[in-house]
Structures are given as C-alpha cells and as structure tokens.
Amino acid sequence: MTPDLFDATGTVIYDKYGNSAVVEGGITHQHLRYMGLAARMRTRRFLGIDLAKGDNDLFYGRALGAGEVVFSGDFQRPNIYVNATVVDSTYIVIPVTDQAERNDLDFVKFINKHQGSQQTSSNVNTKIKGLNLEMDLQITEVAELELIFDEKAGDILRGRGRGNLRILLPRAQEFQMYGEITVSSGNYLFTLYDVINKDFRIRPGGKINWNGDPLNAQIDISAEYKDLKTSLTTFIQEYLVNAPPEEQLQAKQATDVNLILGLEGDLFTPEISFDIGFPNLQGVMSNLTENKLNLLRKEQNEMNKQVFGLIVLGQFLPSDLSFNSTELLANTLSEYFSNQLSLLLTDLFSEVVGNGKTISSLDFEFDYNRVTSEDLTNSQNNTTFGDAVEISLRSGFLNERLSLDIGGNFEFGQTTTNGTFFGENIVFEYAISENRDLKIRLYERRDQDIGGNRRIQVGTGLSLRKEFNSFSEFWQSIKGKK
C-alpha cells in the first residue's frame, strides 16, 4: 500500500472451472480519496461470459478466452477494455425471434449504496456515470455459434468460423456490435411441419456481419443436403418425348442429387432460396438437366415445387403436379417413422454393444420409400409400383480413429429391380497418425450401368491434411523451418 495505490500485482484469481489469471496494478487513490482503477489482468484461459437461457434477450452461453483485460477510470465512471481470443468450450446461442428488443446488457448492474442520502446541489456530479465496456474479440473455429430459428421444431443452425468482433457498451448508451464471422463448417436442420427434417451441411465461406445494431445482423450462408438419389425421368420428362431409347433408359437410372439451401439478408427474417445440383452427370443428361434448371431458377415457385418433392417424397414431381396424394402421405409418414426407428435401433445397438474405448460410436439408419418407375422401352409406357428399404450402419472404433460404414438396399414389389443388396456400399477408413492428419480409405461400391446390370467398384486412397494459422507459417513449413 502506497500513498496513491493499493497494489495487487502478482495476485492470482480463479474462475469456477479452476482457470487462473494474474493481476498487475490495482486501485488508485489520493490519500484514500478519489478511488479509481489502474489494473490489468492477463490469462491464457479464463471464463468471460456465463449466461443461462433467459438471462439476456440477445444471447446466452459460455465464453472462455485468452488475452488481457484492462481496468481504468474512477469508481463512478469505470472503463473496461477486453482484448482476447476465444478458446475451446466456447459456445454462444442467439435466439432468432421477432420479439427481441433493443436494450442494454441487463446482466450489468450498478449499485449506489448512498442512494437516498441527503446531498446538496454543490455535491451533485452532473457527469454521466456508469460503465464503459469495449471488447475486441478474435473468433476461431474452436467456438460454436448457434442460431435458433424455431426451438420447438428443432430449426437450428450451428456453425464454427473465424473473424473479428468489436463489442461496445458505451456509458449510458445502447449495446453495439461490429465485425464479421466467416463460417468454415456447421449444419442446419431444416424442418417441415414438425415431421420432415433434413440435415444440411453448411458450405464454407458463408458470412454473418454486424454493423452496429446487434439486431440488424446480415447473413449470407448456403448449405447443402447430399443424401438424395433419384431418377431424372420426371424431372426432364418434356425433353424425353422424342429422345432415343438409350437416353430414356439412362434418365431412368438413379443419380445423386444435391439440394442447396440459401439464407440471405436480415438475420431475424432471412430470405430462403433453393437450388438443385447433379454432381455426377455428364454428356447429354448434364445438358438436359442444366436446361431445366435454368427454367426453374427463373420461376421460383416451380423450383420450390421440386424441392418439396425431393424433401418429402425423395423424388422429383411432374410438371403438371399429377402425383398420387396417397403416395405423398405414405412417404411422408414413412420418413417420419423411419427417423424414429433409426434412433431406436441406434440406442438398442449402443446398449447391447456398448460405447467404450473399442467401439466409440454406433449409428443405424433405416429409410423406407414408396417408389414408382416407368418402362420407357416399349410403346405402352407401363408404370409399376414398388417399395424400397435403405439400411446403413456406421460404427466408430478406437476413439473414432477407425470407422466402418456398411449400407445397402432391399427392394420388393412390382419394380423391375427387385432384390436384396445389403453390403453393396462398404467404406473402411483408418487414421494412420495419432493426430489424424494422415488417413487411408478403402471402399467397395455397387452401382448400375445403363443396361441395368450391377457392377462392383473397388478403390483405395490416402489423404493428408495440414493446417496453418498464417501464410508465413505455411511458407516456413515448406522451407523446413520449425
């Protein structure tokens, strides 16, 4: 203790998780009068935000960071400046609702122990009192951001990314946010009528931008759903009327379909758009589908109709919308019950086998669909009906270092491709190195050729992944420097 400082340098403080921070400086004064702050806190990991749901209208969650916090000013007008980088175990949840109101951070409270005491006008300080808070935050992929559009329906977007945020709570003013986050990974669970749900993978490069008002953030994110496979007959039916038989037969074969979802504009009321992609088409089929897509992109209602068919039925709808409503209901309910059955079987297998060091994860998926197909090889164009069950089992071993994925189809009914094909898709992947940057992959895949015959494809490969925090670090690694 000196005539102008209560020095706390060297003091170590701890948060609720046992993380520590070291203090430099302390409380200033002039012979025990005019108390103020001149302190700095440095840490490699410390709890900065710990808000439960309902504590604040704007956001809640937990934030841990590494960096420093500087305290200055007097007790009536304190200043806090935070310069930190978020660390792991950080997650922030933003409820995206239209009921949020602009307000100050209500978890910051000011206490005046002398309130109600008699003061003369000469002793009243007319200067604005209160806290002035500034935060410069560096966001990395270790932090998770969650946007809840509809919590009851599970309509939630989760992502990780990089960026810089500047958060301001000026003295006696409104909360402000500036900065941009570039999303590198994540998922968006799209829900429809609380029955249909599709898990979209967020494409890297999407952005969330704040320019002052925290309730007026701008979003530009696209996501992709890849687990779709169907024929093109209905989608390009107008192009197949006078097409050669081989093209009609080729269109009948199932192909991979990517469903692309776009979220753009105001975070709280984003514009939702859809697009469709065919990653494995070539030649004539690629040209025909691209022509049809160009027409759909000009007519968003037609695009939405096809998206509805893919999400609900797992197949394209005819242009005149001449589908059987019974089939629509059957596939909608079947997918709902398929999802429930998949969860039940996953839990059952997990209880029987157990999740430990040997088997670290086990996922079982069951999917049922009512399918139709048209025989375009004759003049009668007969339509046949059938049922298809798709089963897949994915298991992780040795703490996810080894994974095995087995899947297949069981088709029955009046379709021409009846049969059982379980185990037609097998993927084996093993992380050779302990840090899992070097992996070996082996696979066996069964597919159909144009003539309807099944063929086996077998392949293997190595993948190597390295991450660098800067270009200079990447360049030094090439030159062999540490």
C-alpha positions in Angstrom: 0.0 0.0 0.0 1.4 3.4 -1.1 0.0 7.0 -0.8 -1.5 6.6 -4.3 -2.0 2.8 -5.0 -3.3 -0.4 -3.4 -1.0 -2.6 -5.4 -2.4 -6.1 -6.2 0.4 -7.1 -8.6 1.1 -10.8 -8.6 -2.3 -11.7 -7.3 -3.8 -14.9 -8.9 -7.5 -15.2 -9.3 -9.5 -18.3 -10.4 -12.8 -18.8 -12.2 -15.4 -21.5 -11.4 -13.5 -24.0 -13.5 -10.1 -23.5 -11.9 -8.7 -21.4 -14.7 -6.3 -18.7 -13.5 -5.4 -15.1 -14.3 -2.6 -12.8 -13.0 -3.3 -9.2 -11.9 -0.9 -6.3 -12.4 -1.6 -2.9 -10.8 -4.6 -2.2 -8.5 -6.8 0.5 -7.0 -5.6 4.1 -7.3 -6.4 6.8 -4.7 -5.2 10.2 -3.4 -4.7 9.7 0.3 -7.7 7.4 0.5 -9.9 9.7 -1.6 -10.9 9.7 -5.3 -10.8 5.9 -5.7 -10.0 4.7 -9.2 -8.7 1.7 -11.3 -5.4 1.1 -12.9 -5.1 -2.7 -13.3 -4.5 -5.3 -15.9 -5.4 -8.9 -15.9 -3.6 -11.4 -18.2 -4.7 -15.1 -18.7 -4.2 -18.0 -21.1 -7.7 -19.3 -20.3 -10.4 -17.7 -18.3 -14.2 -17.6 -18.1 -15.5 -14.3 -19.5 -19.3 -14.9 -20.1 -21.5 -17.4 -18.4 -25.2 -16.7 -19.1 -28.0 -19.2 -18.7 -31.0 -19.2 -21.1 -33.3 -16.2 -20.2 -30.6 -14.1 -18.5 -30.5 -11.9 -21.6 -32.7 -11.3 -24.6 -29.9 -11.0 -27.1 -27.8 -14.1 -26.4 -26.7 -16.6 -23.9 -23.9 -19.2 -23.5 -20.4 -19.6 -22.2 -17.2 -17.8 -23.5 -13.7 -18.5 -22.4 -10.7 -16.6 -23.7 -7.0 -15.9 -23.7 -5.7 -12.4 -23.5 -5.9 -9.4 -21.3 -8.5 -7.1 -19.6 -7.6 -3.5 -18.7 -9.4 -1.6 -15.9 -9.2 2.2 -15.8 -11.2 5.3 -14.7 -12.8 6.1 -11.4 -15.4 4.1 -9.5 -18.3 6.2 -10.8 -17.1 6.0 -14.4 -15.1 2.8 -14.8 -13.7 1.6 -18.1 -13.1 -2.0 -19.1 -11.3 -3.0 -22.2 -11.0 -6.6 -23.3 -8.6 -7.9 -25.9 -8.9 -11.7 -26.2 -9.0 -14.7 -28.4 -11.7 -17.3 -27.7 -10.6 -20.8 -26.6 -12.3 -24.2 -26.7 -15.5 -24.9 -24.8 -17.0 -21.6 -26.0 -20.5 -21.5 -27.3 -22.9 -18.6 -27.9 -26.6 -19.1 -28.6 -28.7 -16.4 -30.4 -32.4 -16.9 -30.3 -33.6 -15.6 -33.7 -37.1 -14.2 -32.8 -39.1 -11.1 -33.7 -39.7 -10.4 -30.1 -36.2 -9.2 -29.2 -36.0 -5.6 -28.1 -33.1 -3.2 -28.1 -31.8 -2.8 -24.6 -28.7 -2.6 -22.6 -27.0 -5.8 -21.3 -29.3 -6.4 -18.3 -26.7 -8.6 -16.5 -24.6 -5.5 -15.9 -26.0 -3.9 -12.7 -24.9 -0.7 -10.8 -25.3 -0.4 -7.1 -25.4 3.0 -5.3 -25.1 2.3 -1.6 -25.7 6.0 -0.8 -28.9 6.3 -2.7 -31.4 8.3 -0.6 -28.9 10.2 1.4 -29.1 14.0 1.6 -26.8 15.8 -0.9 -26.5 19.4 -1.6 -26.7 20.7 -5.1 -23.0 21.6 -5.0 -22.1 18.0 -4.3 -24.1 16.5 -7.2 -21.9 15.5 -10.1 -23.8 16.1 -13.3 -21.4 14.0 -15.4 -22.8 10.8 -16.9 -22.0 7.8 -14.7 -21.8 4.1 -15.4 -19.7 1.5 -17.1 -17.9 1.9 -20.5 -17.1 -1.5 -21.9 -15.1 -2.3 -25.1 -14.2 -5.8 -26.3 -12.0 -6.7 -29.3 -12.5 -10.5 -29.8 -10.8 -12.8 -32.2 -13.1 -15.7 -33.1 -11.6 -19.1 -34.2 -13.1 -22.5 -35.1 -12.9 -23.7 -31.5 -16.0 -21.6 -30.7 -19.5 -22.7 -31.7 -22.3 -20.3 -32.7 -25.9 -21.4 -32.6 -28.8 -19.6 -34.2 -32.2 -20.9 -33.1 -35.0 -20.1 -35.5 -37.6 -22.5 -34.0 -36.5 -24.3 -30.9 -39.6 -26.5 -30.6 -39.3 -27.7 -34.2 -35.6 -28.1 -33.9 -35.0 -25.5 -36.6 -31.4 -24.7 -35.6 -28.2 -23.5 -37.4 -24.9 -24.4 -35.8 -21.5 -23.4 -37.1 -17.9 -22.6 -36.5 -15.8 -20.0 -38.2 -13.2 -17.2 -38.0 -13.5 -13.5 -37.7 -13.1 -10.4 -35.5 -15.9 -8.8 -33.4 -15.9 -5.4 -31.7 -18.5 -5.2 -28.9 -19.3 -1.9 -27.3 -21.4 -0.8 -24.4 -20.8 2.9 -24.2 -21.6 4.7 -21.0 -25.4 5.2 -20.8 -25.8 4.1 -24.4 -27.1 1.1 -26.3 -25.3 -2.2 -26.9 -23.4 -2.2 -30.2 -21.6 -4.9 -32.3 -19.3 -4.6 -35.3 -17.4 -7.2 -37.3 -17.8 -10.3 -39.5 -17.6 -14.0 -39.0 -16.7 -16.3 -41.9 -18.3 -19.7 -41.4 -16.0 -22.7 -42.0 -18.2 -25.6 -41.0 -21.6 -26.4 -39.5 -25.0 -27.8 -40.1 -28.6 -26.5 -40.5 -31.5 -28.8 -39.5 -34.3 -27.9 -41.9 -37.8 -28.8 -40.6 -41.1 -29.0 -42.4 -44.4 -29.2 -40.4 -42.6 -30.8 -37.5 -42.5 -34.1 -39.4 -39.8 -33.8 -42.2 -36.3 -32.9 -41.2 -33.2 -32.7 -43.4 -29.7 -32.1 -42.0 -28.0 -29.6 -44.3 -24.2 -29.2 -44.2 -23.1 -25.5 -44.3 -20.8 -24.6 -47.2 -17.5 -22.9 -46.1 -17.3 -19.2 -46.8 -20.7 -18.1 -45.5 -20.7 -14.8 -43.6 -22.5 -13.1 -40.7 -21.9 -9.4 -40.4 -22.7 -6.8 -37.7 -22.5 -3.1 -38.4 -23.7 -1.5 -35.1 -27.2 -2.8 -34.3 -26.9 -6.3 -32.9 -30.5 -7.0 -34.0 -29.7 -6.0 -37.6 -27.0 -8.5 -38.5 -26.8 -9.6 -42.1 -26.4 -13.2 -43.1 -25.2 -14.9 -46.3 -24.9 -18.6 -45.8 -25.6 -21.6 -48.1 -25.9 -25.2 -47.1 -26.1 -28.5 -48.9 -28.0 -31.7 -48.5 -26.4 -34.6 -50.4 -28.1 -37.8 -49.2 -30.5 -37.9 -52.2 -30.6 -40.2 -55.1 -33.4 -40.5 -57.7 -34.1 -40.8 -61.4 -34.4 -37.9 -63.9 -37.4 -39.3 -65.8 -40.0 -37.0 -64.2 -37.6 -34.0 -63.9 -36.9 -33.8 -67.7 -40.0 -35.6 -69.0 -40.6 -32.9 -71.6 -37.1 -33.5 -73.1 -37.6 -37.3 -73.3 -40.8 -37.3 -75.5 -38.8 -37.7 -78.8 -35.5 -38.8 -77.2 -33.7 -42.0 -78.3 -34.4 -45.1 -76.2 -30.9 -45.2 -74.8 -31.3 -41.6 -73.4 -34.7 -42.5 -71.9 -33.2 -45.6 -70.3 -30.3 -43.5 -69.0 -32.6 -40.9 -67.5 -34.4 -43.8 -65.6 -31.2 -44.6 -63.7 -31.0 -43.1 -60.2 -28.3 -40.4 -59.8 -27.0 -38.3 -56.9 -28.9 -35.0 -56.3 -27.6 -32.2 -54.1 -30.2 -29.9 -52.6 -28.8 -26.4 -51.9 -30.4 -24.0 -49.3 -29.6 -20.3 -49.2 -30.1 -17.9 -46.3 -29.5 -14.3 -47.1 -30.4 -10.8 -45.7 -31.6 -9.9 -42.2 -30.6 -12.5 -39.7 -34.0 -12.4 -38.0 -36.0 -12.5 -41.3 -33.7 -14.2 -43.8 -34.7 -14.8 -47.4 -34.7 -18.5 -48.1 -33.9 -19.9 -51.5 -33.2 -23.3 -53.0 -31.2 -24.7 -55.9 -30.5 -28.2 -57.2 -27.3 -29.8 -58.4 -26.3 -33.0 -60.1 -22.6 -33.7 -59.2 -22.2 -36.9 -61.3 -24.0 -36.2 -64.5 -22.1 -35.9 -67.8 -22.9 -35.6 -71.5 -26.5 -35.4 -72.7 -28.1 -35.8 -69.2 -26.0 -33.0 -67.9 -27.1 -30.7 -70.7 -30.8 -31.6 -70.3 -30.9 -31.1 -66.6 -29.0 -27.8 -66.8 -31.6 -26.5 -69.3 -34.4 -27.5 -67.0 -32.6 -25.9 -64.0 -32.3 -22.6 -65.9 -36.1 -22.5 -66.3 -36.7 -23.3 -62.7 -34.3 -20.6 -61.5 -36.5 -18.1 -63.3 -39.6 -19.5 -61.7 -39.0 -19.9 -58.0 -42.4 -21.4 -57.4 -41.5 -24.3 -59.8 -38.2 -24.7 -58.1 -39.9 -24.8 -54.7 -42.2 -27.5 -56.0 -39.3 -29.7 -57.0 -37.6 -29.0 -53.7 -40.8 -30.1 -51.9 -40.8 -33.3 -53.9 -37.2 -34.1 -53.0 -37.6 -33.3 -49.3 -40.9 -35.1 -48.8 -41.0 -37.8 -51.4 -37.3 -38.2 -52.2 -38.1 -37.8 -55.9 -39.0 -35.1 -58.5 -42.6 -34.1 -59.2 -44.1 -34.0 -62.7 -44.6 -30.5 -64.1 -48.3 -30.9 -64.1 -48.2 -32.0 -60.4 -50.1 -35.2 -61.3 -48.9 -37.3 -58.4 -51.0 -39.6 -56.2 -51.8 -38.0 -52.9 -51.8 -41.4 -51.2 -48.2 -41.9 -52.2 -47.3 -38.5 -50.8 -48.9 -39.3 -47.4 -47.3 -42.7 -47.3 -43.8 -41.5 -48.0 -44.2 -38.5 -45.6 -45.3 -40.7 -42.7 -42.8 -43.4 -43.7 -39.9 -41.0 -43.4 -41.1 -39.8 -40.1 -41.3 -43.3 -38.7 -38.0 -44.2 -40.4 -36.3 -41.5 -38.5 -37.8 -42.6 -35.2 -36.9 -46.3 -36.0 -33.3 -45.2 -36.8 -32.9 -43.6 -33.4 -34.5 -46.6 -31.6 -32.2 -49.1 -33.4 -29.1 -46.9 -32.7 -29.9 -46.8 -29.0 -30.6 -50.5 -28.9 -27.3 -51.4 -30.6 -25.4 -49.0 -28.4 -26.9 -50.6 -25.2 -26.1 -54.2 -26.5 -22.6 -53.5 -27.8 -21.7 -50.5 -25.6 -19.7 -47.4 -26.3 -16.2 -47.6 -24.9 -12.6 -47.4 -26.0 -13.1 -50.1 -28.6 -16.4 -49.1 -30.1 -16.7 -45.3 -29.7 -19.9 -44.7 -31.7 -22.6 -46.6 -33.5 -25.3 -45.1 -35.9 -28.0 -47.0 -37.5 -30.2 -45.5 -40.3 -33.4 -47.0 -41.7 -35.3 -45.4 -44.6 -38.5 -46.6 -46.4 -39.9 -45.2 -49.6 -42.8 -45.9 -51.9 -41.3 -45.7 -55.4 -42.7 -45.6 -59.0 -41.0 -46.3 -62.2 -42.0 -46.1 -65.9 -41.0 -48.6 -68.5 -39.9 -46.4 -71.5 -38.6 -49.3 -73.6 -42.0 -50.1 -75.0 -44.8 -48.0 -76.6 -47.2 -48.6 -73.7 -45.0 -46.8 -71.1 -46.2 -49.0 -68.3 -45.9 -47.6 -64.7 -45.0 -50.0 -62.0 -45.1 -49.5 -58.2 -42.8 -50.9 -55.5 -41.2 -50.4 -52.2 -37.6 -49.8 -51.2 -35.8 -50.0 -47.9 -32.4 -48.5 -47.4 -30.3 -49.6 -44.4 -26.9 -48.2 -43.3 -24.8 -48.9 -40.3 -21.8 -46.8 -39.3 -19.5 -47.7 -36.4 -16.5 -45.9 -34.9 -13.7 -47.8 -33.2 -10.7 -46.8 -31.1 -12.0 -43.4 -30.2 -13.1 -42.6 -33.8 -9.7 -43.5 -35.2 -11.2 -46.4 -37.2 -14.6 -46.2 -38.9 -16.7 -48.7 -40.8 -19.7 -47.8 -42.9 -21.9 -50.5 -44.4 -25.1 -49.8 -46.4 -27.5 -51.3 -48.9 -31.0 -51.5 -50.4 -33.8 -54.0 -50.2 -36.3 -53.6 -53.0 -39.6 -55.5 -53.4 -43.0 -55.1 -55.0 -43.6 -54.7 -58.7 -40.5 -52.8 -59.7 -38.2 -54.5 -62.2 -35.1 -54.3 -59.9 -36.4 -56.5 -57.1 -33.7 -58.0 -54.9 -31.6 -57.7 -51.7 -28.3 -55.8 -51.9 -27.2 -55.3 -48.3 -23.5 -54.6 -48.1 -23.3 -53.1 -51.5 -21.6 -50.0 -50.1 -18.7 -50.5 -47.7 -16.3 -47.8 -46.6 -13.3 -48.5 -44.3 -11.3 -45.5 -43.0 -8.3 -45.5 -40.6 -6.3 -42.6 -39.2 -2.6 -43.7 -39.5 -1.1 -40.9 -37.5 -2.1 -40.1 -33.9 -3.1 -36.5 -34.8 -5.3 -37.9 -37.6 -3.9 -35.8 -40.4 -3.0 -38.9 -42.4 -5.8 -41.3 -43.3 -6.2 -44.4 -45.5 -9.6 -45.2 -47.1 -10.8 -48.3 -48.8 -14.2 -48.7 -50.3 -16.4 -51.1 -52.3 -19.4 -49.7 -54.2 -22.1 -51.4 -56.3 -23.9 -49.5 -59.0 -26.0 -50.0 -62.1 -24.8 -49.3 -65.6 -27.1 -48.1 -68.4 -28.3 -51.6 -69.2 -29.4 -52.2 -65.6 -26.6 -54.6 -64.8 -24.9 -54.3 -61.4 -21.2 -53.7 -61.3 -18.7 -53.5 -58.4 -16.2 -50.7 -57.9 -13.3 -51.1 -55.5 -10.9 -48.3 -54.6 -8.4 -47.0 -52.1 -6.5 -43.8 -51.3 -4.6 -41.7 -48.9 -5.5 -38.3 -47.6 -3.2 -35.8 -45.8 -4.4 -32.7 -44.1 -2.3 -29.9 -42.6 -3.5 -26.7 -41.0 -1.6 -23.4 -40.8 -2.5 -20.2 -38.9 -0.8 -17.9 -41.4 0.8 -17.9 -44.8 4.2 -17.3 -43.3 3.8 -20.5 -41.2 2.9 -22.4 -44.3 5.9 -21.0 -46.2 8.3 -21.9 -43.3 7.0 -25.4 -43.3 7.8 -25.8 -47.0 11.4 -24.5 -46.3 11.8 -27.0 -43.5 12.0 -24.4 -40.7 10.3 -25.1 -37.3 
